[in-house]
């Protein structure tokens, strides 16, 4: 496939979403909840939050930032070598956005578990999946915080001042006006007094650090610096986006939508951006992780789309019972996955995955665990 064909196909996958979604997702409110959600929703078609995937420019820098400085976990020994390897499935996901040969690329990955994101203590946690790709054309992606397609990670920390002091000692960029935490007037679905600050990770990706007093219930260990997480995505059309998410993820993804515009002086100081916004919030089934969608009343309508291999981009993974069920919903909505086959791709003999871009170009990933048809079959039990 030539470069022009790839870019045309990619453009169709993204810019074609809004008109396709408009008839299916009417302009009425997408709210299914009368109050902001706070409790864990039982798993259904979606089992839990899997990870916030992050394409990064330098993997060791990212590991240092999130694990050493902020206090996330790390899968594997801290001193283990981070080797590049060939990943054909990952190349297939990147192919639509590449004008060279994506299959010549190499990548390396680190997983950083986020404390407090398991439904029960000791259970599977949501992670940051940091991916560094080499040998593929890419460009840094750093949209304005109010631009559709922008996203950020919200980490609830035990001691905001000490965490920020560590970050300041390494000259981490602070977005918040004045560089100090801001006292918020409140946030839907969160109880207690909230102080927060925005910083940027080594790729410029926004991270909101917040301390809630009294501390909320958490499945994190007693000595953990981090107590939980939320993920925020800025959107162009709130109703169309949250209806799409719910249609694909399943009926367990129930949204509360703010009845009026939010955003006051403290929010503007926190984000270094003045502007009012609408908010939709849902709990990811099977997890104490909230997903937030924000639509600014006055925002850039000609926002830029990124490609999945661009440093600074992000995607959100839902672990599912059966990817074929979700893929059927994708086809029913007249959408297309990032893979040429328009079907789940085996990443290993027992793990499948596929990506779907939302109307802003933010990616949703769906993953299940099922034996590949070519995988060795277990012998029948002895009689």
C-alpha positions as CSV (number, residue, x, y, z in Angstrom):
1,X,0.0,0.0,0.0
2,X,1.4,3.4,-1.0
3,X,1.9,6.3,1.4
4,X,-1.0,8.2,-0.1
5,X,-3.3,5.2,0.2
6,X,-2.3,4.7,3.8
7,X,-2.9,8.3,4.7
8,X,-6.2,8.3,2.9
9,X,-7.4,5.2,4.7
10,X,-6.3,6.6,8.0
11,X,-8.1,9.9,7.3
12,X,-11.3,8.0,6.4
13,X,-11.0,6.0,9.6
14,X,-10.9,9.2,11.7
15,X,-12.7,12.0,9.9
16,X,-15.4,9.7,8.7
17,X,-16.4,8.8,12.3
18,X,-18.4,11.9,13.1
19,X,-20.9,11.7,10.3
20,X,-21.2,7.9,10.7
21,X,-21.9,8.2,14.3
22,X,-24.3,11.1,14.1
23,X,-27.4,9.1,13.0
24,X,-26.7,6.3,15.4
25,X,-26.0,8.5,18.4
26,X,-28.6,11.2,18.5
27,X,-28.2,14.6,20.1
28,X,-30.1,13.8,23.3
29,X,-28.1,13.4,26.5
30,X,-26.1,10.3,26.8
31,X,-26.6,10.3,30.6
32,X,-27.8,7.0,32.1
33,X,-27.0,7.9,35.7
34,X,-28.7,10.5,37.9
35,X,-25.6,11.1,40.0
36,X,-21.8,10.9,39.5
37,X,-20.6,7.3,39.9
38,X,-18.4,6.3,42.7
39,X,-18.9,2.5,43.4
40,X,-17.3,-0.3,41.4
41,X,-19.5,-1.6,38.6
42,X,-19.6,-5.5,38.2
43,X,-17.8,-6.9,35.2
44,X,-19.8,-7.8,32.2
45,X,-18.6,-7.9,28.5
46,X,-15.8,-5.8,29.9
47,X,-13.9,-7.4,32.7
48,X,-11.7,-4.5,33.9
49,X,-9.4,-1.6,33.0
50,X,-6.3,-3.0,31.4
51,X,-3.9,-0.1,30.8
52,X,-3.3,3.4,29.7
53,X,-1.1,2.8,26.7
54,X,1.5,5.4,26.1
55,X,3.8,5.8,23.0
56,X,7.0,7.2,24.4
57,X,10.2,8.8,23.1
58,X,12.6,7.2,25.6
59,X,11.5,4.2,27.8
60,X,14.1,4.6,30.6
61,X,13.0,8.2,31.1
62,X,9.4,7.2,31.4
63,X,10.2,4.4,33.9
64,X,12.2,6.8,36.0
65,X,9.4,9.4,36.0
66,X,6.5,7.2,36.9
67,X,8.2,4.5,39.1
68,X,11.1,6.3,40.7
69,X,9.7,9.7,41.1
70,X,5.9,9.2,41.5
71,X,5.8,5.7,43.0
72,X,4.1,3.4,40.5
73,X,5.1,-0.3,40.4
74,X,7.2,-1.9,37.7
75,X,6.8,-5.4,36.2
76,X,10.2,-7.1,36.2
77,X,13.5,-6.2,37.9
78,X,14.3,-2.5,37.9
79,X,17.8,-3.3,36.5
80,X,16.5,-5.6,33.7
81,X,17.7,-4.6,30.2
82,X,15.1,-3.0,28.0
83,X,15.7,-4.7,24.7
84,X,14.1,-3.8,21.4
85,X,12.4,-6.5,19.5
86,X,10.3,-7.0,16.3
87,X,6.5,-7.1,16.9
88,X,4.5,-7.8,13.7
89,X,1.2,-7.3,15.5
90,X,2.2,-3.9,16.7
91,X,3.4,-3.0,13.2
92,X,0.0,-4.0,11.8
93,X,-1.6,-1.5,14.2
94,X,0.8,1.2,13.1
95,X,0.6,0.4,9.4
96,X,-2.2,2.8,8.4
97,X,-0.2,5.8,9.8
98,X,3.2,4.9,8.3
99,X,4.7,6.0,5.0
100,X,7.6,3.6,5.1
101,X,7.6,-0.1,6.1
102,X,6.1,-0.5,9.5
103,X,7.2,-4.1,9.6
104,X,10.9,-3.0,9.8
105,X,10.2,-1.3,13.1
106,X,11.3,-2.5,16.5
107,X,9.8,-1.8,19.9
108,X,10.3,-2.2,23.6
109,X,7.7,-2.1,26.4
110,X,7.5,-1.6,30.2
111,X,4.5,-2.1,32.3
112,X,3.9,0.1,35.4
113,X,1.1,-1.1,37.6
114,X,-0.9,1.7,39.3
115,X,-1.7,1.1,43.0
116,X,-5.3,1.3,44.0
117,X,-6.7,0.3,40.5
118,X,-7.5,-3.3,41.4
119,X,-11.1,-4.2,42.4
120,X,-9.7,-6.1,45.4
121,X,-6.4,-6.0,47.2
122,X,-3.9,-8.1,45.4
123,X,-6.0,-8.3,42.3
124,X,-5.0,-7.3,38.7
125,X,-4.2,-3.6,38.5
126,X,-4.4,-1.2,35.7
127,X,-1.0,-0.3,34.3
128,X,0.7,2.2,32.2
129,X,2.0,0.4,29.1
130,X,4.9,2.4,27.9
131,X,5.9,1.6,24.3
132,X,8.9,2.9,22.5
133,X,9.1,2.3,18.7
134,X,12.1,2.8,16.5
135,X,12.5,2.6,12.8
136,X,9.1,4.2,12.0
137,X,8.3,7.7,11.1
138,X,6.7,9.6,14.0
139,X,6.4,13.1,15.4
140,X,5.8,14.4,19.0
141,X,2.1,14.9,19.9
142,X,1.4,17.6,22.4
143,X,-2.1,19.1,21.9
144,X,-3.5,21.9,24.1
145,X,-5.4,20.6,27.1
146,X,-8.7,21.8,25.6
147,X,-8.2,20.3,22.2
148,X,-10.2,17.2,21.3
149,X,-8.0,14.2,21.3
150,X,-6.0,15.4,24.2
151,X,-6.0,13.0,27.2
152,X,-4.3,12.9,30.6
153,X,-3.8,10.6,33.6
154,X,-5.2,11.6,37.0
155,X,-3.3,10.0,39.9
156,X,-4.6,10.2,43.4
157,X,-1.5,10.5,45.7
158,X,-1.2,10.1,49.4
159,X,1.0,13.2,49.9
160,X,0.9,15.8,47.1
161,X,3.4,18.1,48.6
162,X,6.1,15.5,49.0
163,X,5.5,14.0,45.5
164,X,5.7,17.5,43.9
165,X,8.9,18.2,45.8
166,X,10.5,15.1,44.3
167,X,9.4,16.2,40.8
168,X,10.6,19.7,41.3
169,X,14.0,18.4,42.4
170,X,14.4,17.0,38.8
171,X,12.9,20.1,37.2
172,X,9.8,18.4,35.9
173,X,7.7,20.9,34.0
174,X,4.6,22.1,35.9
175,X,1.5,23.2,33.9
176,X,-0.4,24.8,36.8
177,X,-0.2,28.6,37.1
178,X,2.4,29.5,39.7
179,X,3.6,25.9,40.0
180,X,1.8,25.2,43.3
181,X,-1.1,22.9,44.1
182,X,-4.6,24.4,43.7
183,X,-7.5,23.9,46.1
184,X,-10.5,22.8,44.0
185,X,-14.1,23.6,44.9
186,X,-14.9,19.9,44.3
187,X,-15.1,17.3,41.6
188,X,-18.1,15.1,40.6
189,X,-18.0,11.7,42.2
190,X,-15.2,12.6,44.6
191,X,-15.8,13.4,48.3
192,X,-13.5,15.5,50.5
193,X,-11.2,18.4,50.0
194,X,-9.2,18.3,46.8
195,X,-5.8,19.8,46.1
196,X,-4.2,19.2,42.6
197,X,-1.5,20.2,40.3
198,X,-0.7,19.4,36.6
199,X,2.8,18.3,35.5
200,X,4.2,16.9,32.2
201,X,6.0,13.6,31.9
202,X,9.2,13.3,29.7
203,X,7.0,13.3,26.5
204,X,5.0,16.3,27.6
205,X,2.0,14.1,28.4
206,X,-0.2,15.8,31.1
207,X,-0.5,14.1,34.5
208,X,-2.8,15.5,37.2
209,X,-1.7,14.7,40.7
210,X,-4.4,15.1,43.3
211,X,-4.7,14.6,47.0
212,X,-8.1,14.0,48.6
213,X,-8.7,14.6,52.3
214,X,-9.8,12.4,53.9
215,X,-8.2,9.9,51.7
216,X,-10.6,7.8,49.7
217,X,-10.9,4.0,50.2
218,X,-8.2,2.2,48.2
219,X,-6.9,-1.3,47.5
220,X,-3.3,0.1,47.4
221,X,-0.8,-1.2,50.0
222,X,-0.6,0.9,53.2
223,X,2.8,2.3,52.2
224,X,1.9,3.2,48.6
225,X,2.4,6.7,47.4
226,X,-0.4,6.4,44.9
227,X,-4.0,5.5,45.9
228,X,-5.8,5.3,42.6
229,X,-6.3,6.7,39.1
230,X,-8.7,8.2,36.6
231,X,-8.3,8.8,32.9
232,X,-9.6,11.9,31.1
233,X,-10.2,12.4,27.4
234,X,-11.1,15.7,25.8
235,X,-13.8,15.3,23.1
236,X,-15.3,17.3,20.2
237,X,-18.9,16.0,20.6
238,X,-19.7,14.7,24.1
239,X,-22.9,12.8,23.3
240,X,-21.6,11.1,20.2
241,X,-18.4,10.0,22.0
242,X,-19.9,8.6,25.2
243,X,-22.6,6.8,23.2
244,X,-19.9,5.2,21.0
245,X,-18.0,4.2,24.1
246,X,-21.0,2.6,25.7
247,X,-22.1,0.9,22.6
248,X,-18.7,-0.8,22.2
249,X,-17.8,-1.4,25.8
250,X,-21.2,-2.7,26.8
251,X,-24.2,-1.6,29.0
252,X,-22.1,-1.7,32.1
253,X,-20.4,1.6,31.1
254,X,-23.0,4.0,32.6
255,X,-22.4,7.8,32.2
256,X,-23.4,10.7,34.4
257,X,-23.3,14.0,32.5
258,X,-23.0,17.4,34.1
259,X,-26.4,19.2,33.7
260,X,-24.6,22.6,33.4
261,X,-21.2,23.8,32.3
262,X,-18.4,23.3,34.8
263,X,-15.1,25.2,35.3
264,X,-14.2,28.0,37.7
265,X,-11.1,30.1,38.5
266,X,-9.5,27.2,40.4
267,X,-9.9,24.9,37.4
268,X,-8.5,27.5,35.0
269,X,-5.5,28.0,37.3
270,X,-5.0,24.2,37.6
271,X,-4.9,23.5,33.9
272,X,-3.5,26.9,32.8
273,X,-6.5,27.2,30.5
274,X,-9.6,29.3,31.1
275,X,-12.7,27.8,29.7
276,X,-15.9,26.1,30.8
277,X,-16.7,22.5,29.9
278,X,-19.2,19.7,30.0
279,X,-18.3,16.5,31.7
280,X,-19.3,12.9,31.4
281,X,-18.1,10.3,34.0
282,X,-18.4,6.5,34.0
283,X,-16.8,3.7,36.1
284,X,-14.9,1.1,34.0
285,X,-16.7,-2.2,34.8
286,X,-14.7,-4.4,37.2
287,X,-12.4,-1.6,38.3
288,X,-12.3,1.4,40.7
289,X,-11.1,3.5,37.7
290,X,-13.2,6.3,36.4
291,X,-13.3,7.4,32.8
292,X,-13.9,11.1,32.2
293,X,-14.9,12.8,28.9
294,X,-14.7,16.6,28.7
295,X,-16.0,18.9,26.0
296,X,-14.9,22.5,26.2
297,X,-17.6,25.0,25.2
298,X,-15.2,26.9,23.0
299,X,-12.5,24.6,21.6
300,X,-10.4,24.1,18.5
301,X,-12.6,22.5,15.8
302,X,-9.7,21.9,13.5
303,X,-7.7,19.9,16.0
304,X,-4.8,17.6,14.8
305,X,-5.0,13.8,14.8
306,X,-2.0,11.9,15.8
307,X,-0.8,8.5,14.6
308,X,-0.5,5.7,17.1
309,X,3.3,5.6,17.0
310,X,3.7,9.3,17.8
311,X,5.4,10.0,21.2
312,X,2.9,11.6,23.5
313,X,-0.2,9.7,22.2
314,X,-2.2,7.5,24.4
315,X,-4.9,4.8,24.3
316,X,-7.1,3.0,26.8
317,X,-7.4,-0.7,27.1
318,X,-10.5,-2.6,28.1
319,X,-10.0,-6.3,29.1
320,X,-13.0,-8.2,27.7
321,X,-14.6,-11.6,27.8
322,X,-14.6,-12.0,24.1
323,X,-13.2,-9.7,21.5
324,X,-15.4,-11.1,18.8
325,X,-18.4,-9.7,20.6
326,X,-16.9,-6.2,20.7
327,X,-15.7,-6.5,17.1
328,X,-19.2,-7.3,16.0
329,X,-20.4,-4.1,17.7
330,X,-17.6,-2.2,15.8
331,X,-18.9,-3.5,12.5
332,X,-22.5,-2.8,13.4
333,X,-21.5,0.8,14.1
334,X,-19.9,1.0,10.6
335,X,-16.5,1.6,12.2
336,X,-13.1,0.0,11.3
337,X,-10.3,-1.3,13.5
338,X,-6.7,-0.2,13.0
339,X,-5.7,-3.6,11.6
340,X,-6.1,-4.3,7.8
341,X,-8.1,-7.5,8.6
342,X,-10.6,-5.4,10.6
343,X,-10.5,-8.2,13.2
344,X,-8.8,-9.0,16.5
345,X,-5.0,-9.7,16.1
346,X,-3.2,-12.4,18.1
347,X,-0.3,-10.8,20.0
348,X,0.6,-14.2,21.3
349,X,-0.8,-17.7,21.3
350,X,-3.4,-16.7,24.0
351,X,-3.9,-13.0,23.7
352,X,-5.8,-11.0,21.1
353,X,-6.3,-7.3,20.7
354,X,-7.6,-4.6,18.3
355,X,-7.8,-0.8,18.3
356,X,-10.6,1.5,17.3
357,X,-10.2,5.3,17.1
358,X,-12.9,7.5,18.6
359,X,-14.1,10.6,16.8
360,X,-11.2,12.6,18.2
361,X,-8.5,10.0,17.2
362,X,-8.1,8.7,20.7
363,X,-7.8,5.0,20.6
364,X,-9.8,2.3,22.5
365,X,-8.1,-1.1,22.7
366,X,-10.0,-4.3,23.5
367,X,-8.1,-7.4,24.6
368,X,-9.1,-10.9,25.5
369,X,-7.4,-14.2,26.3
370,X,-8.2,-17.1,24.0
371,X,-6.2,-19.9,22.5
372,X,-5.0,-19.3,19.0
373,X,-6.3,-21.9,16.5
374,X,-2.6,-22.8,15.8
375,X,-1.7,-23.1,19.5
376,X,-0.8,-26.5,20.9
377,X,-3.9,-28.2,22.4
378,X,-3.8,-29.6,25.9
379,X,-4.1,-33.4,26.0
380,X,-7.5,-34.8,27.0
381,X,-7.8,-35.8,30.6
382,X,-7.0,-39.4,31.5
383,X,-9.9,-41.6,32.3
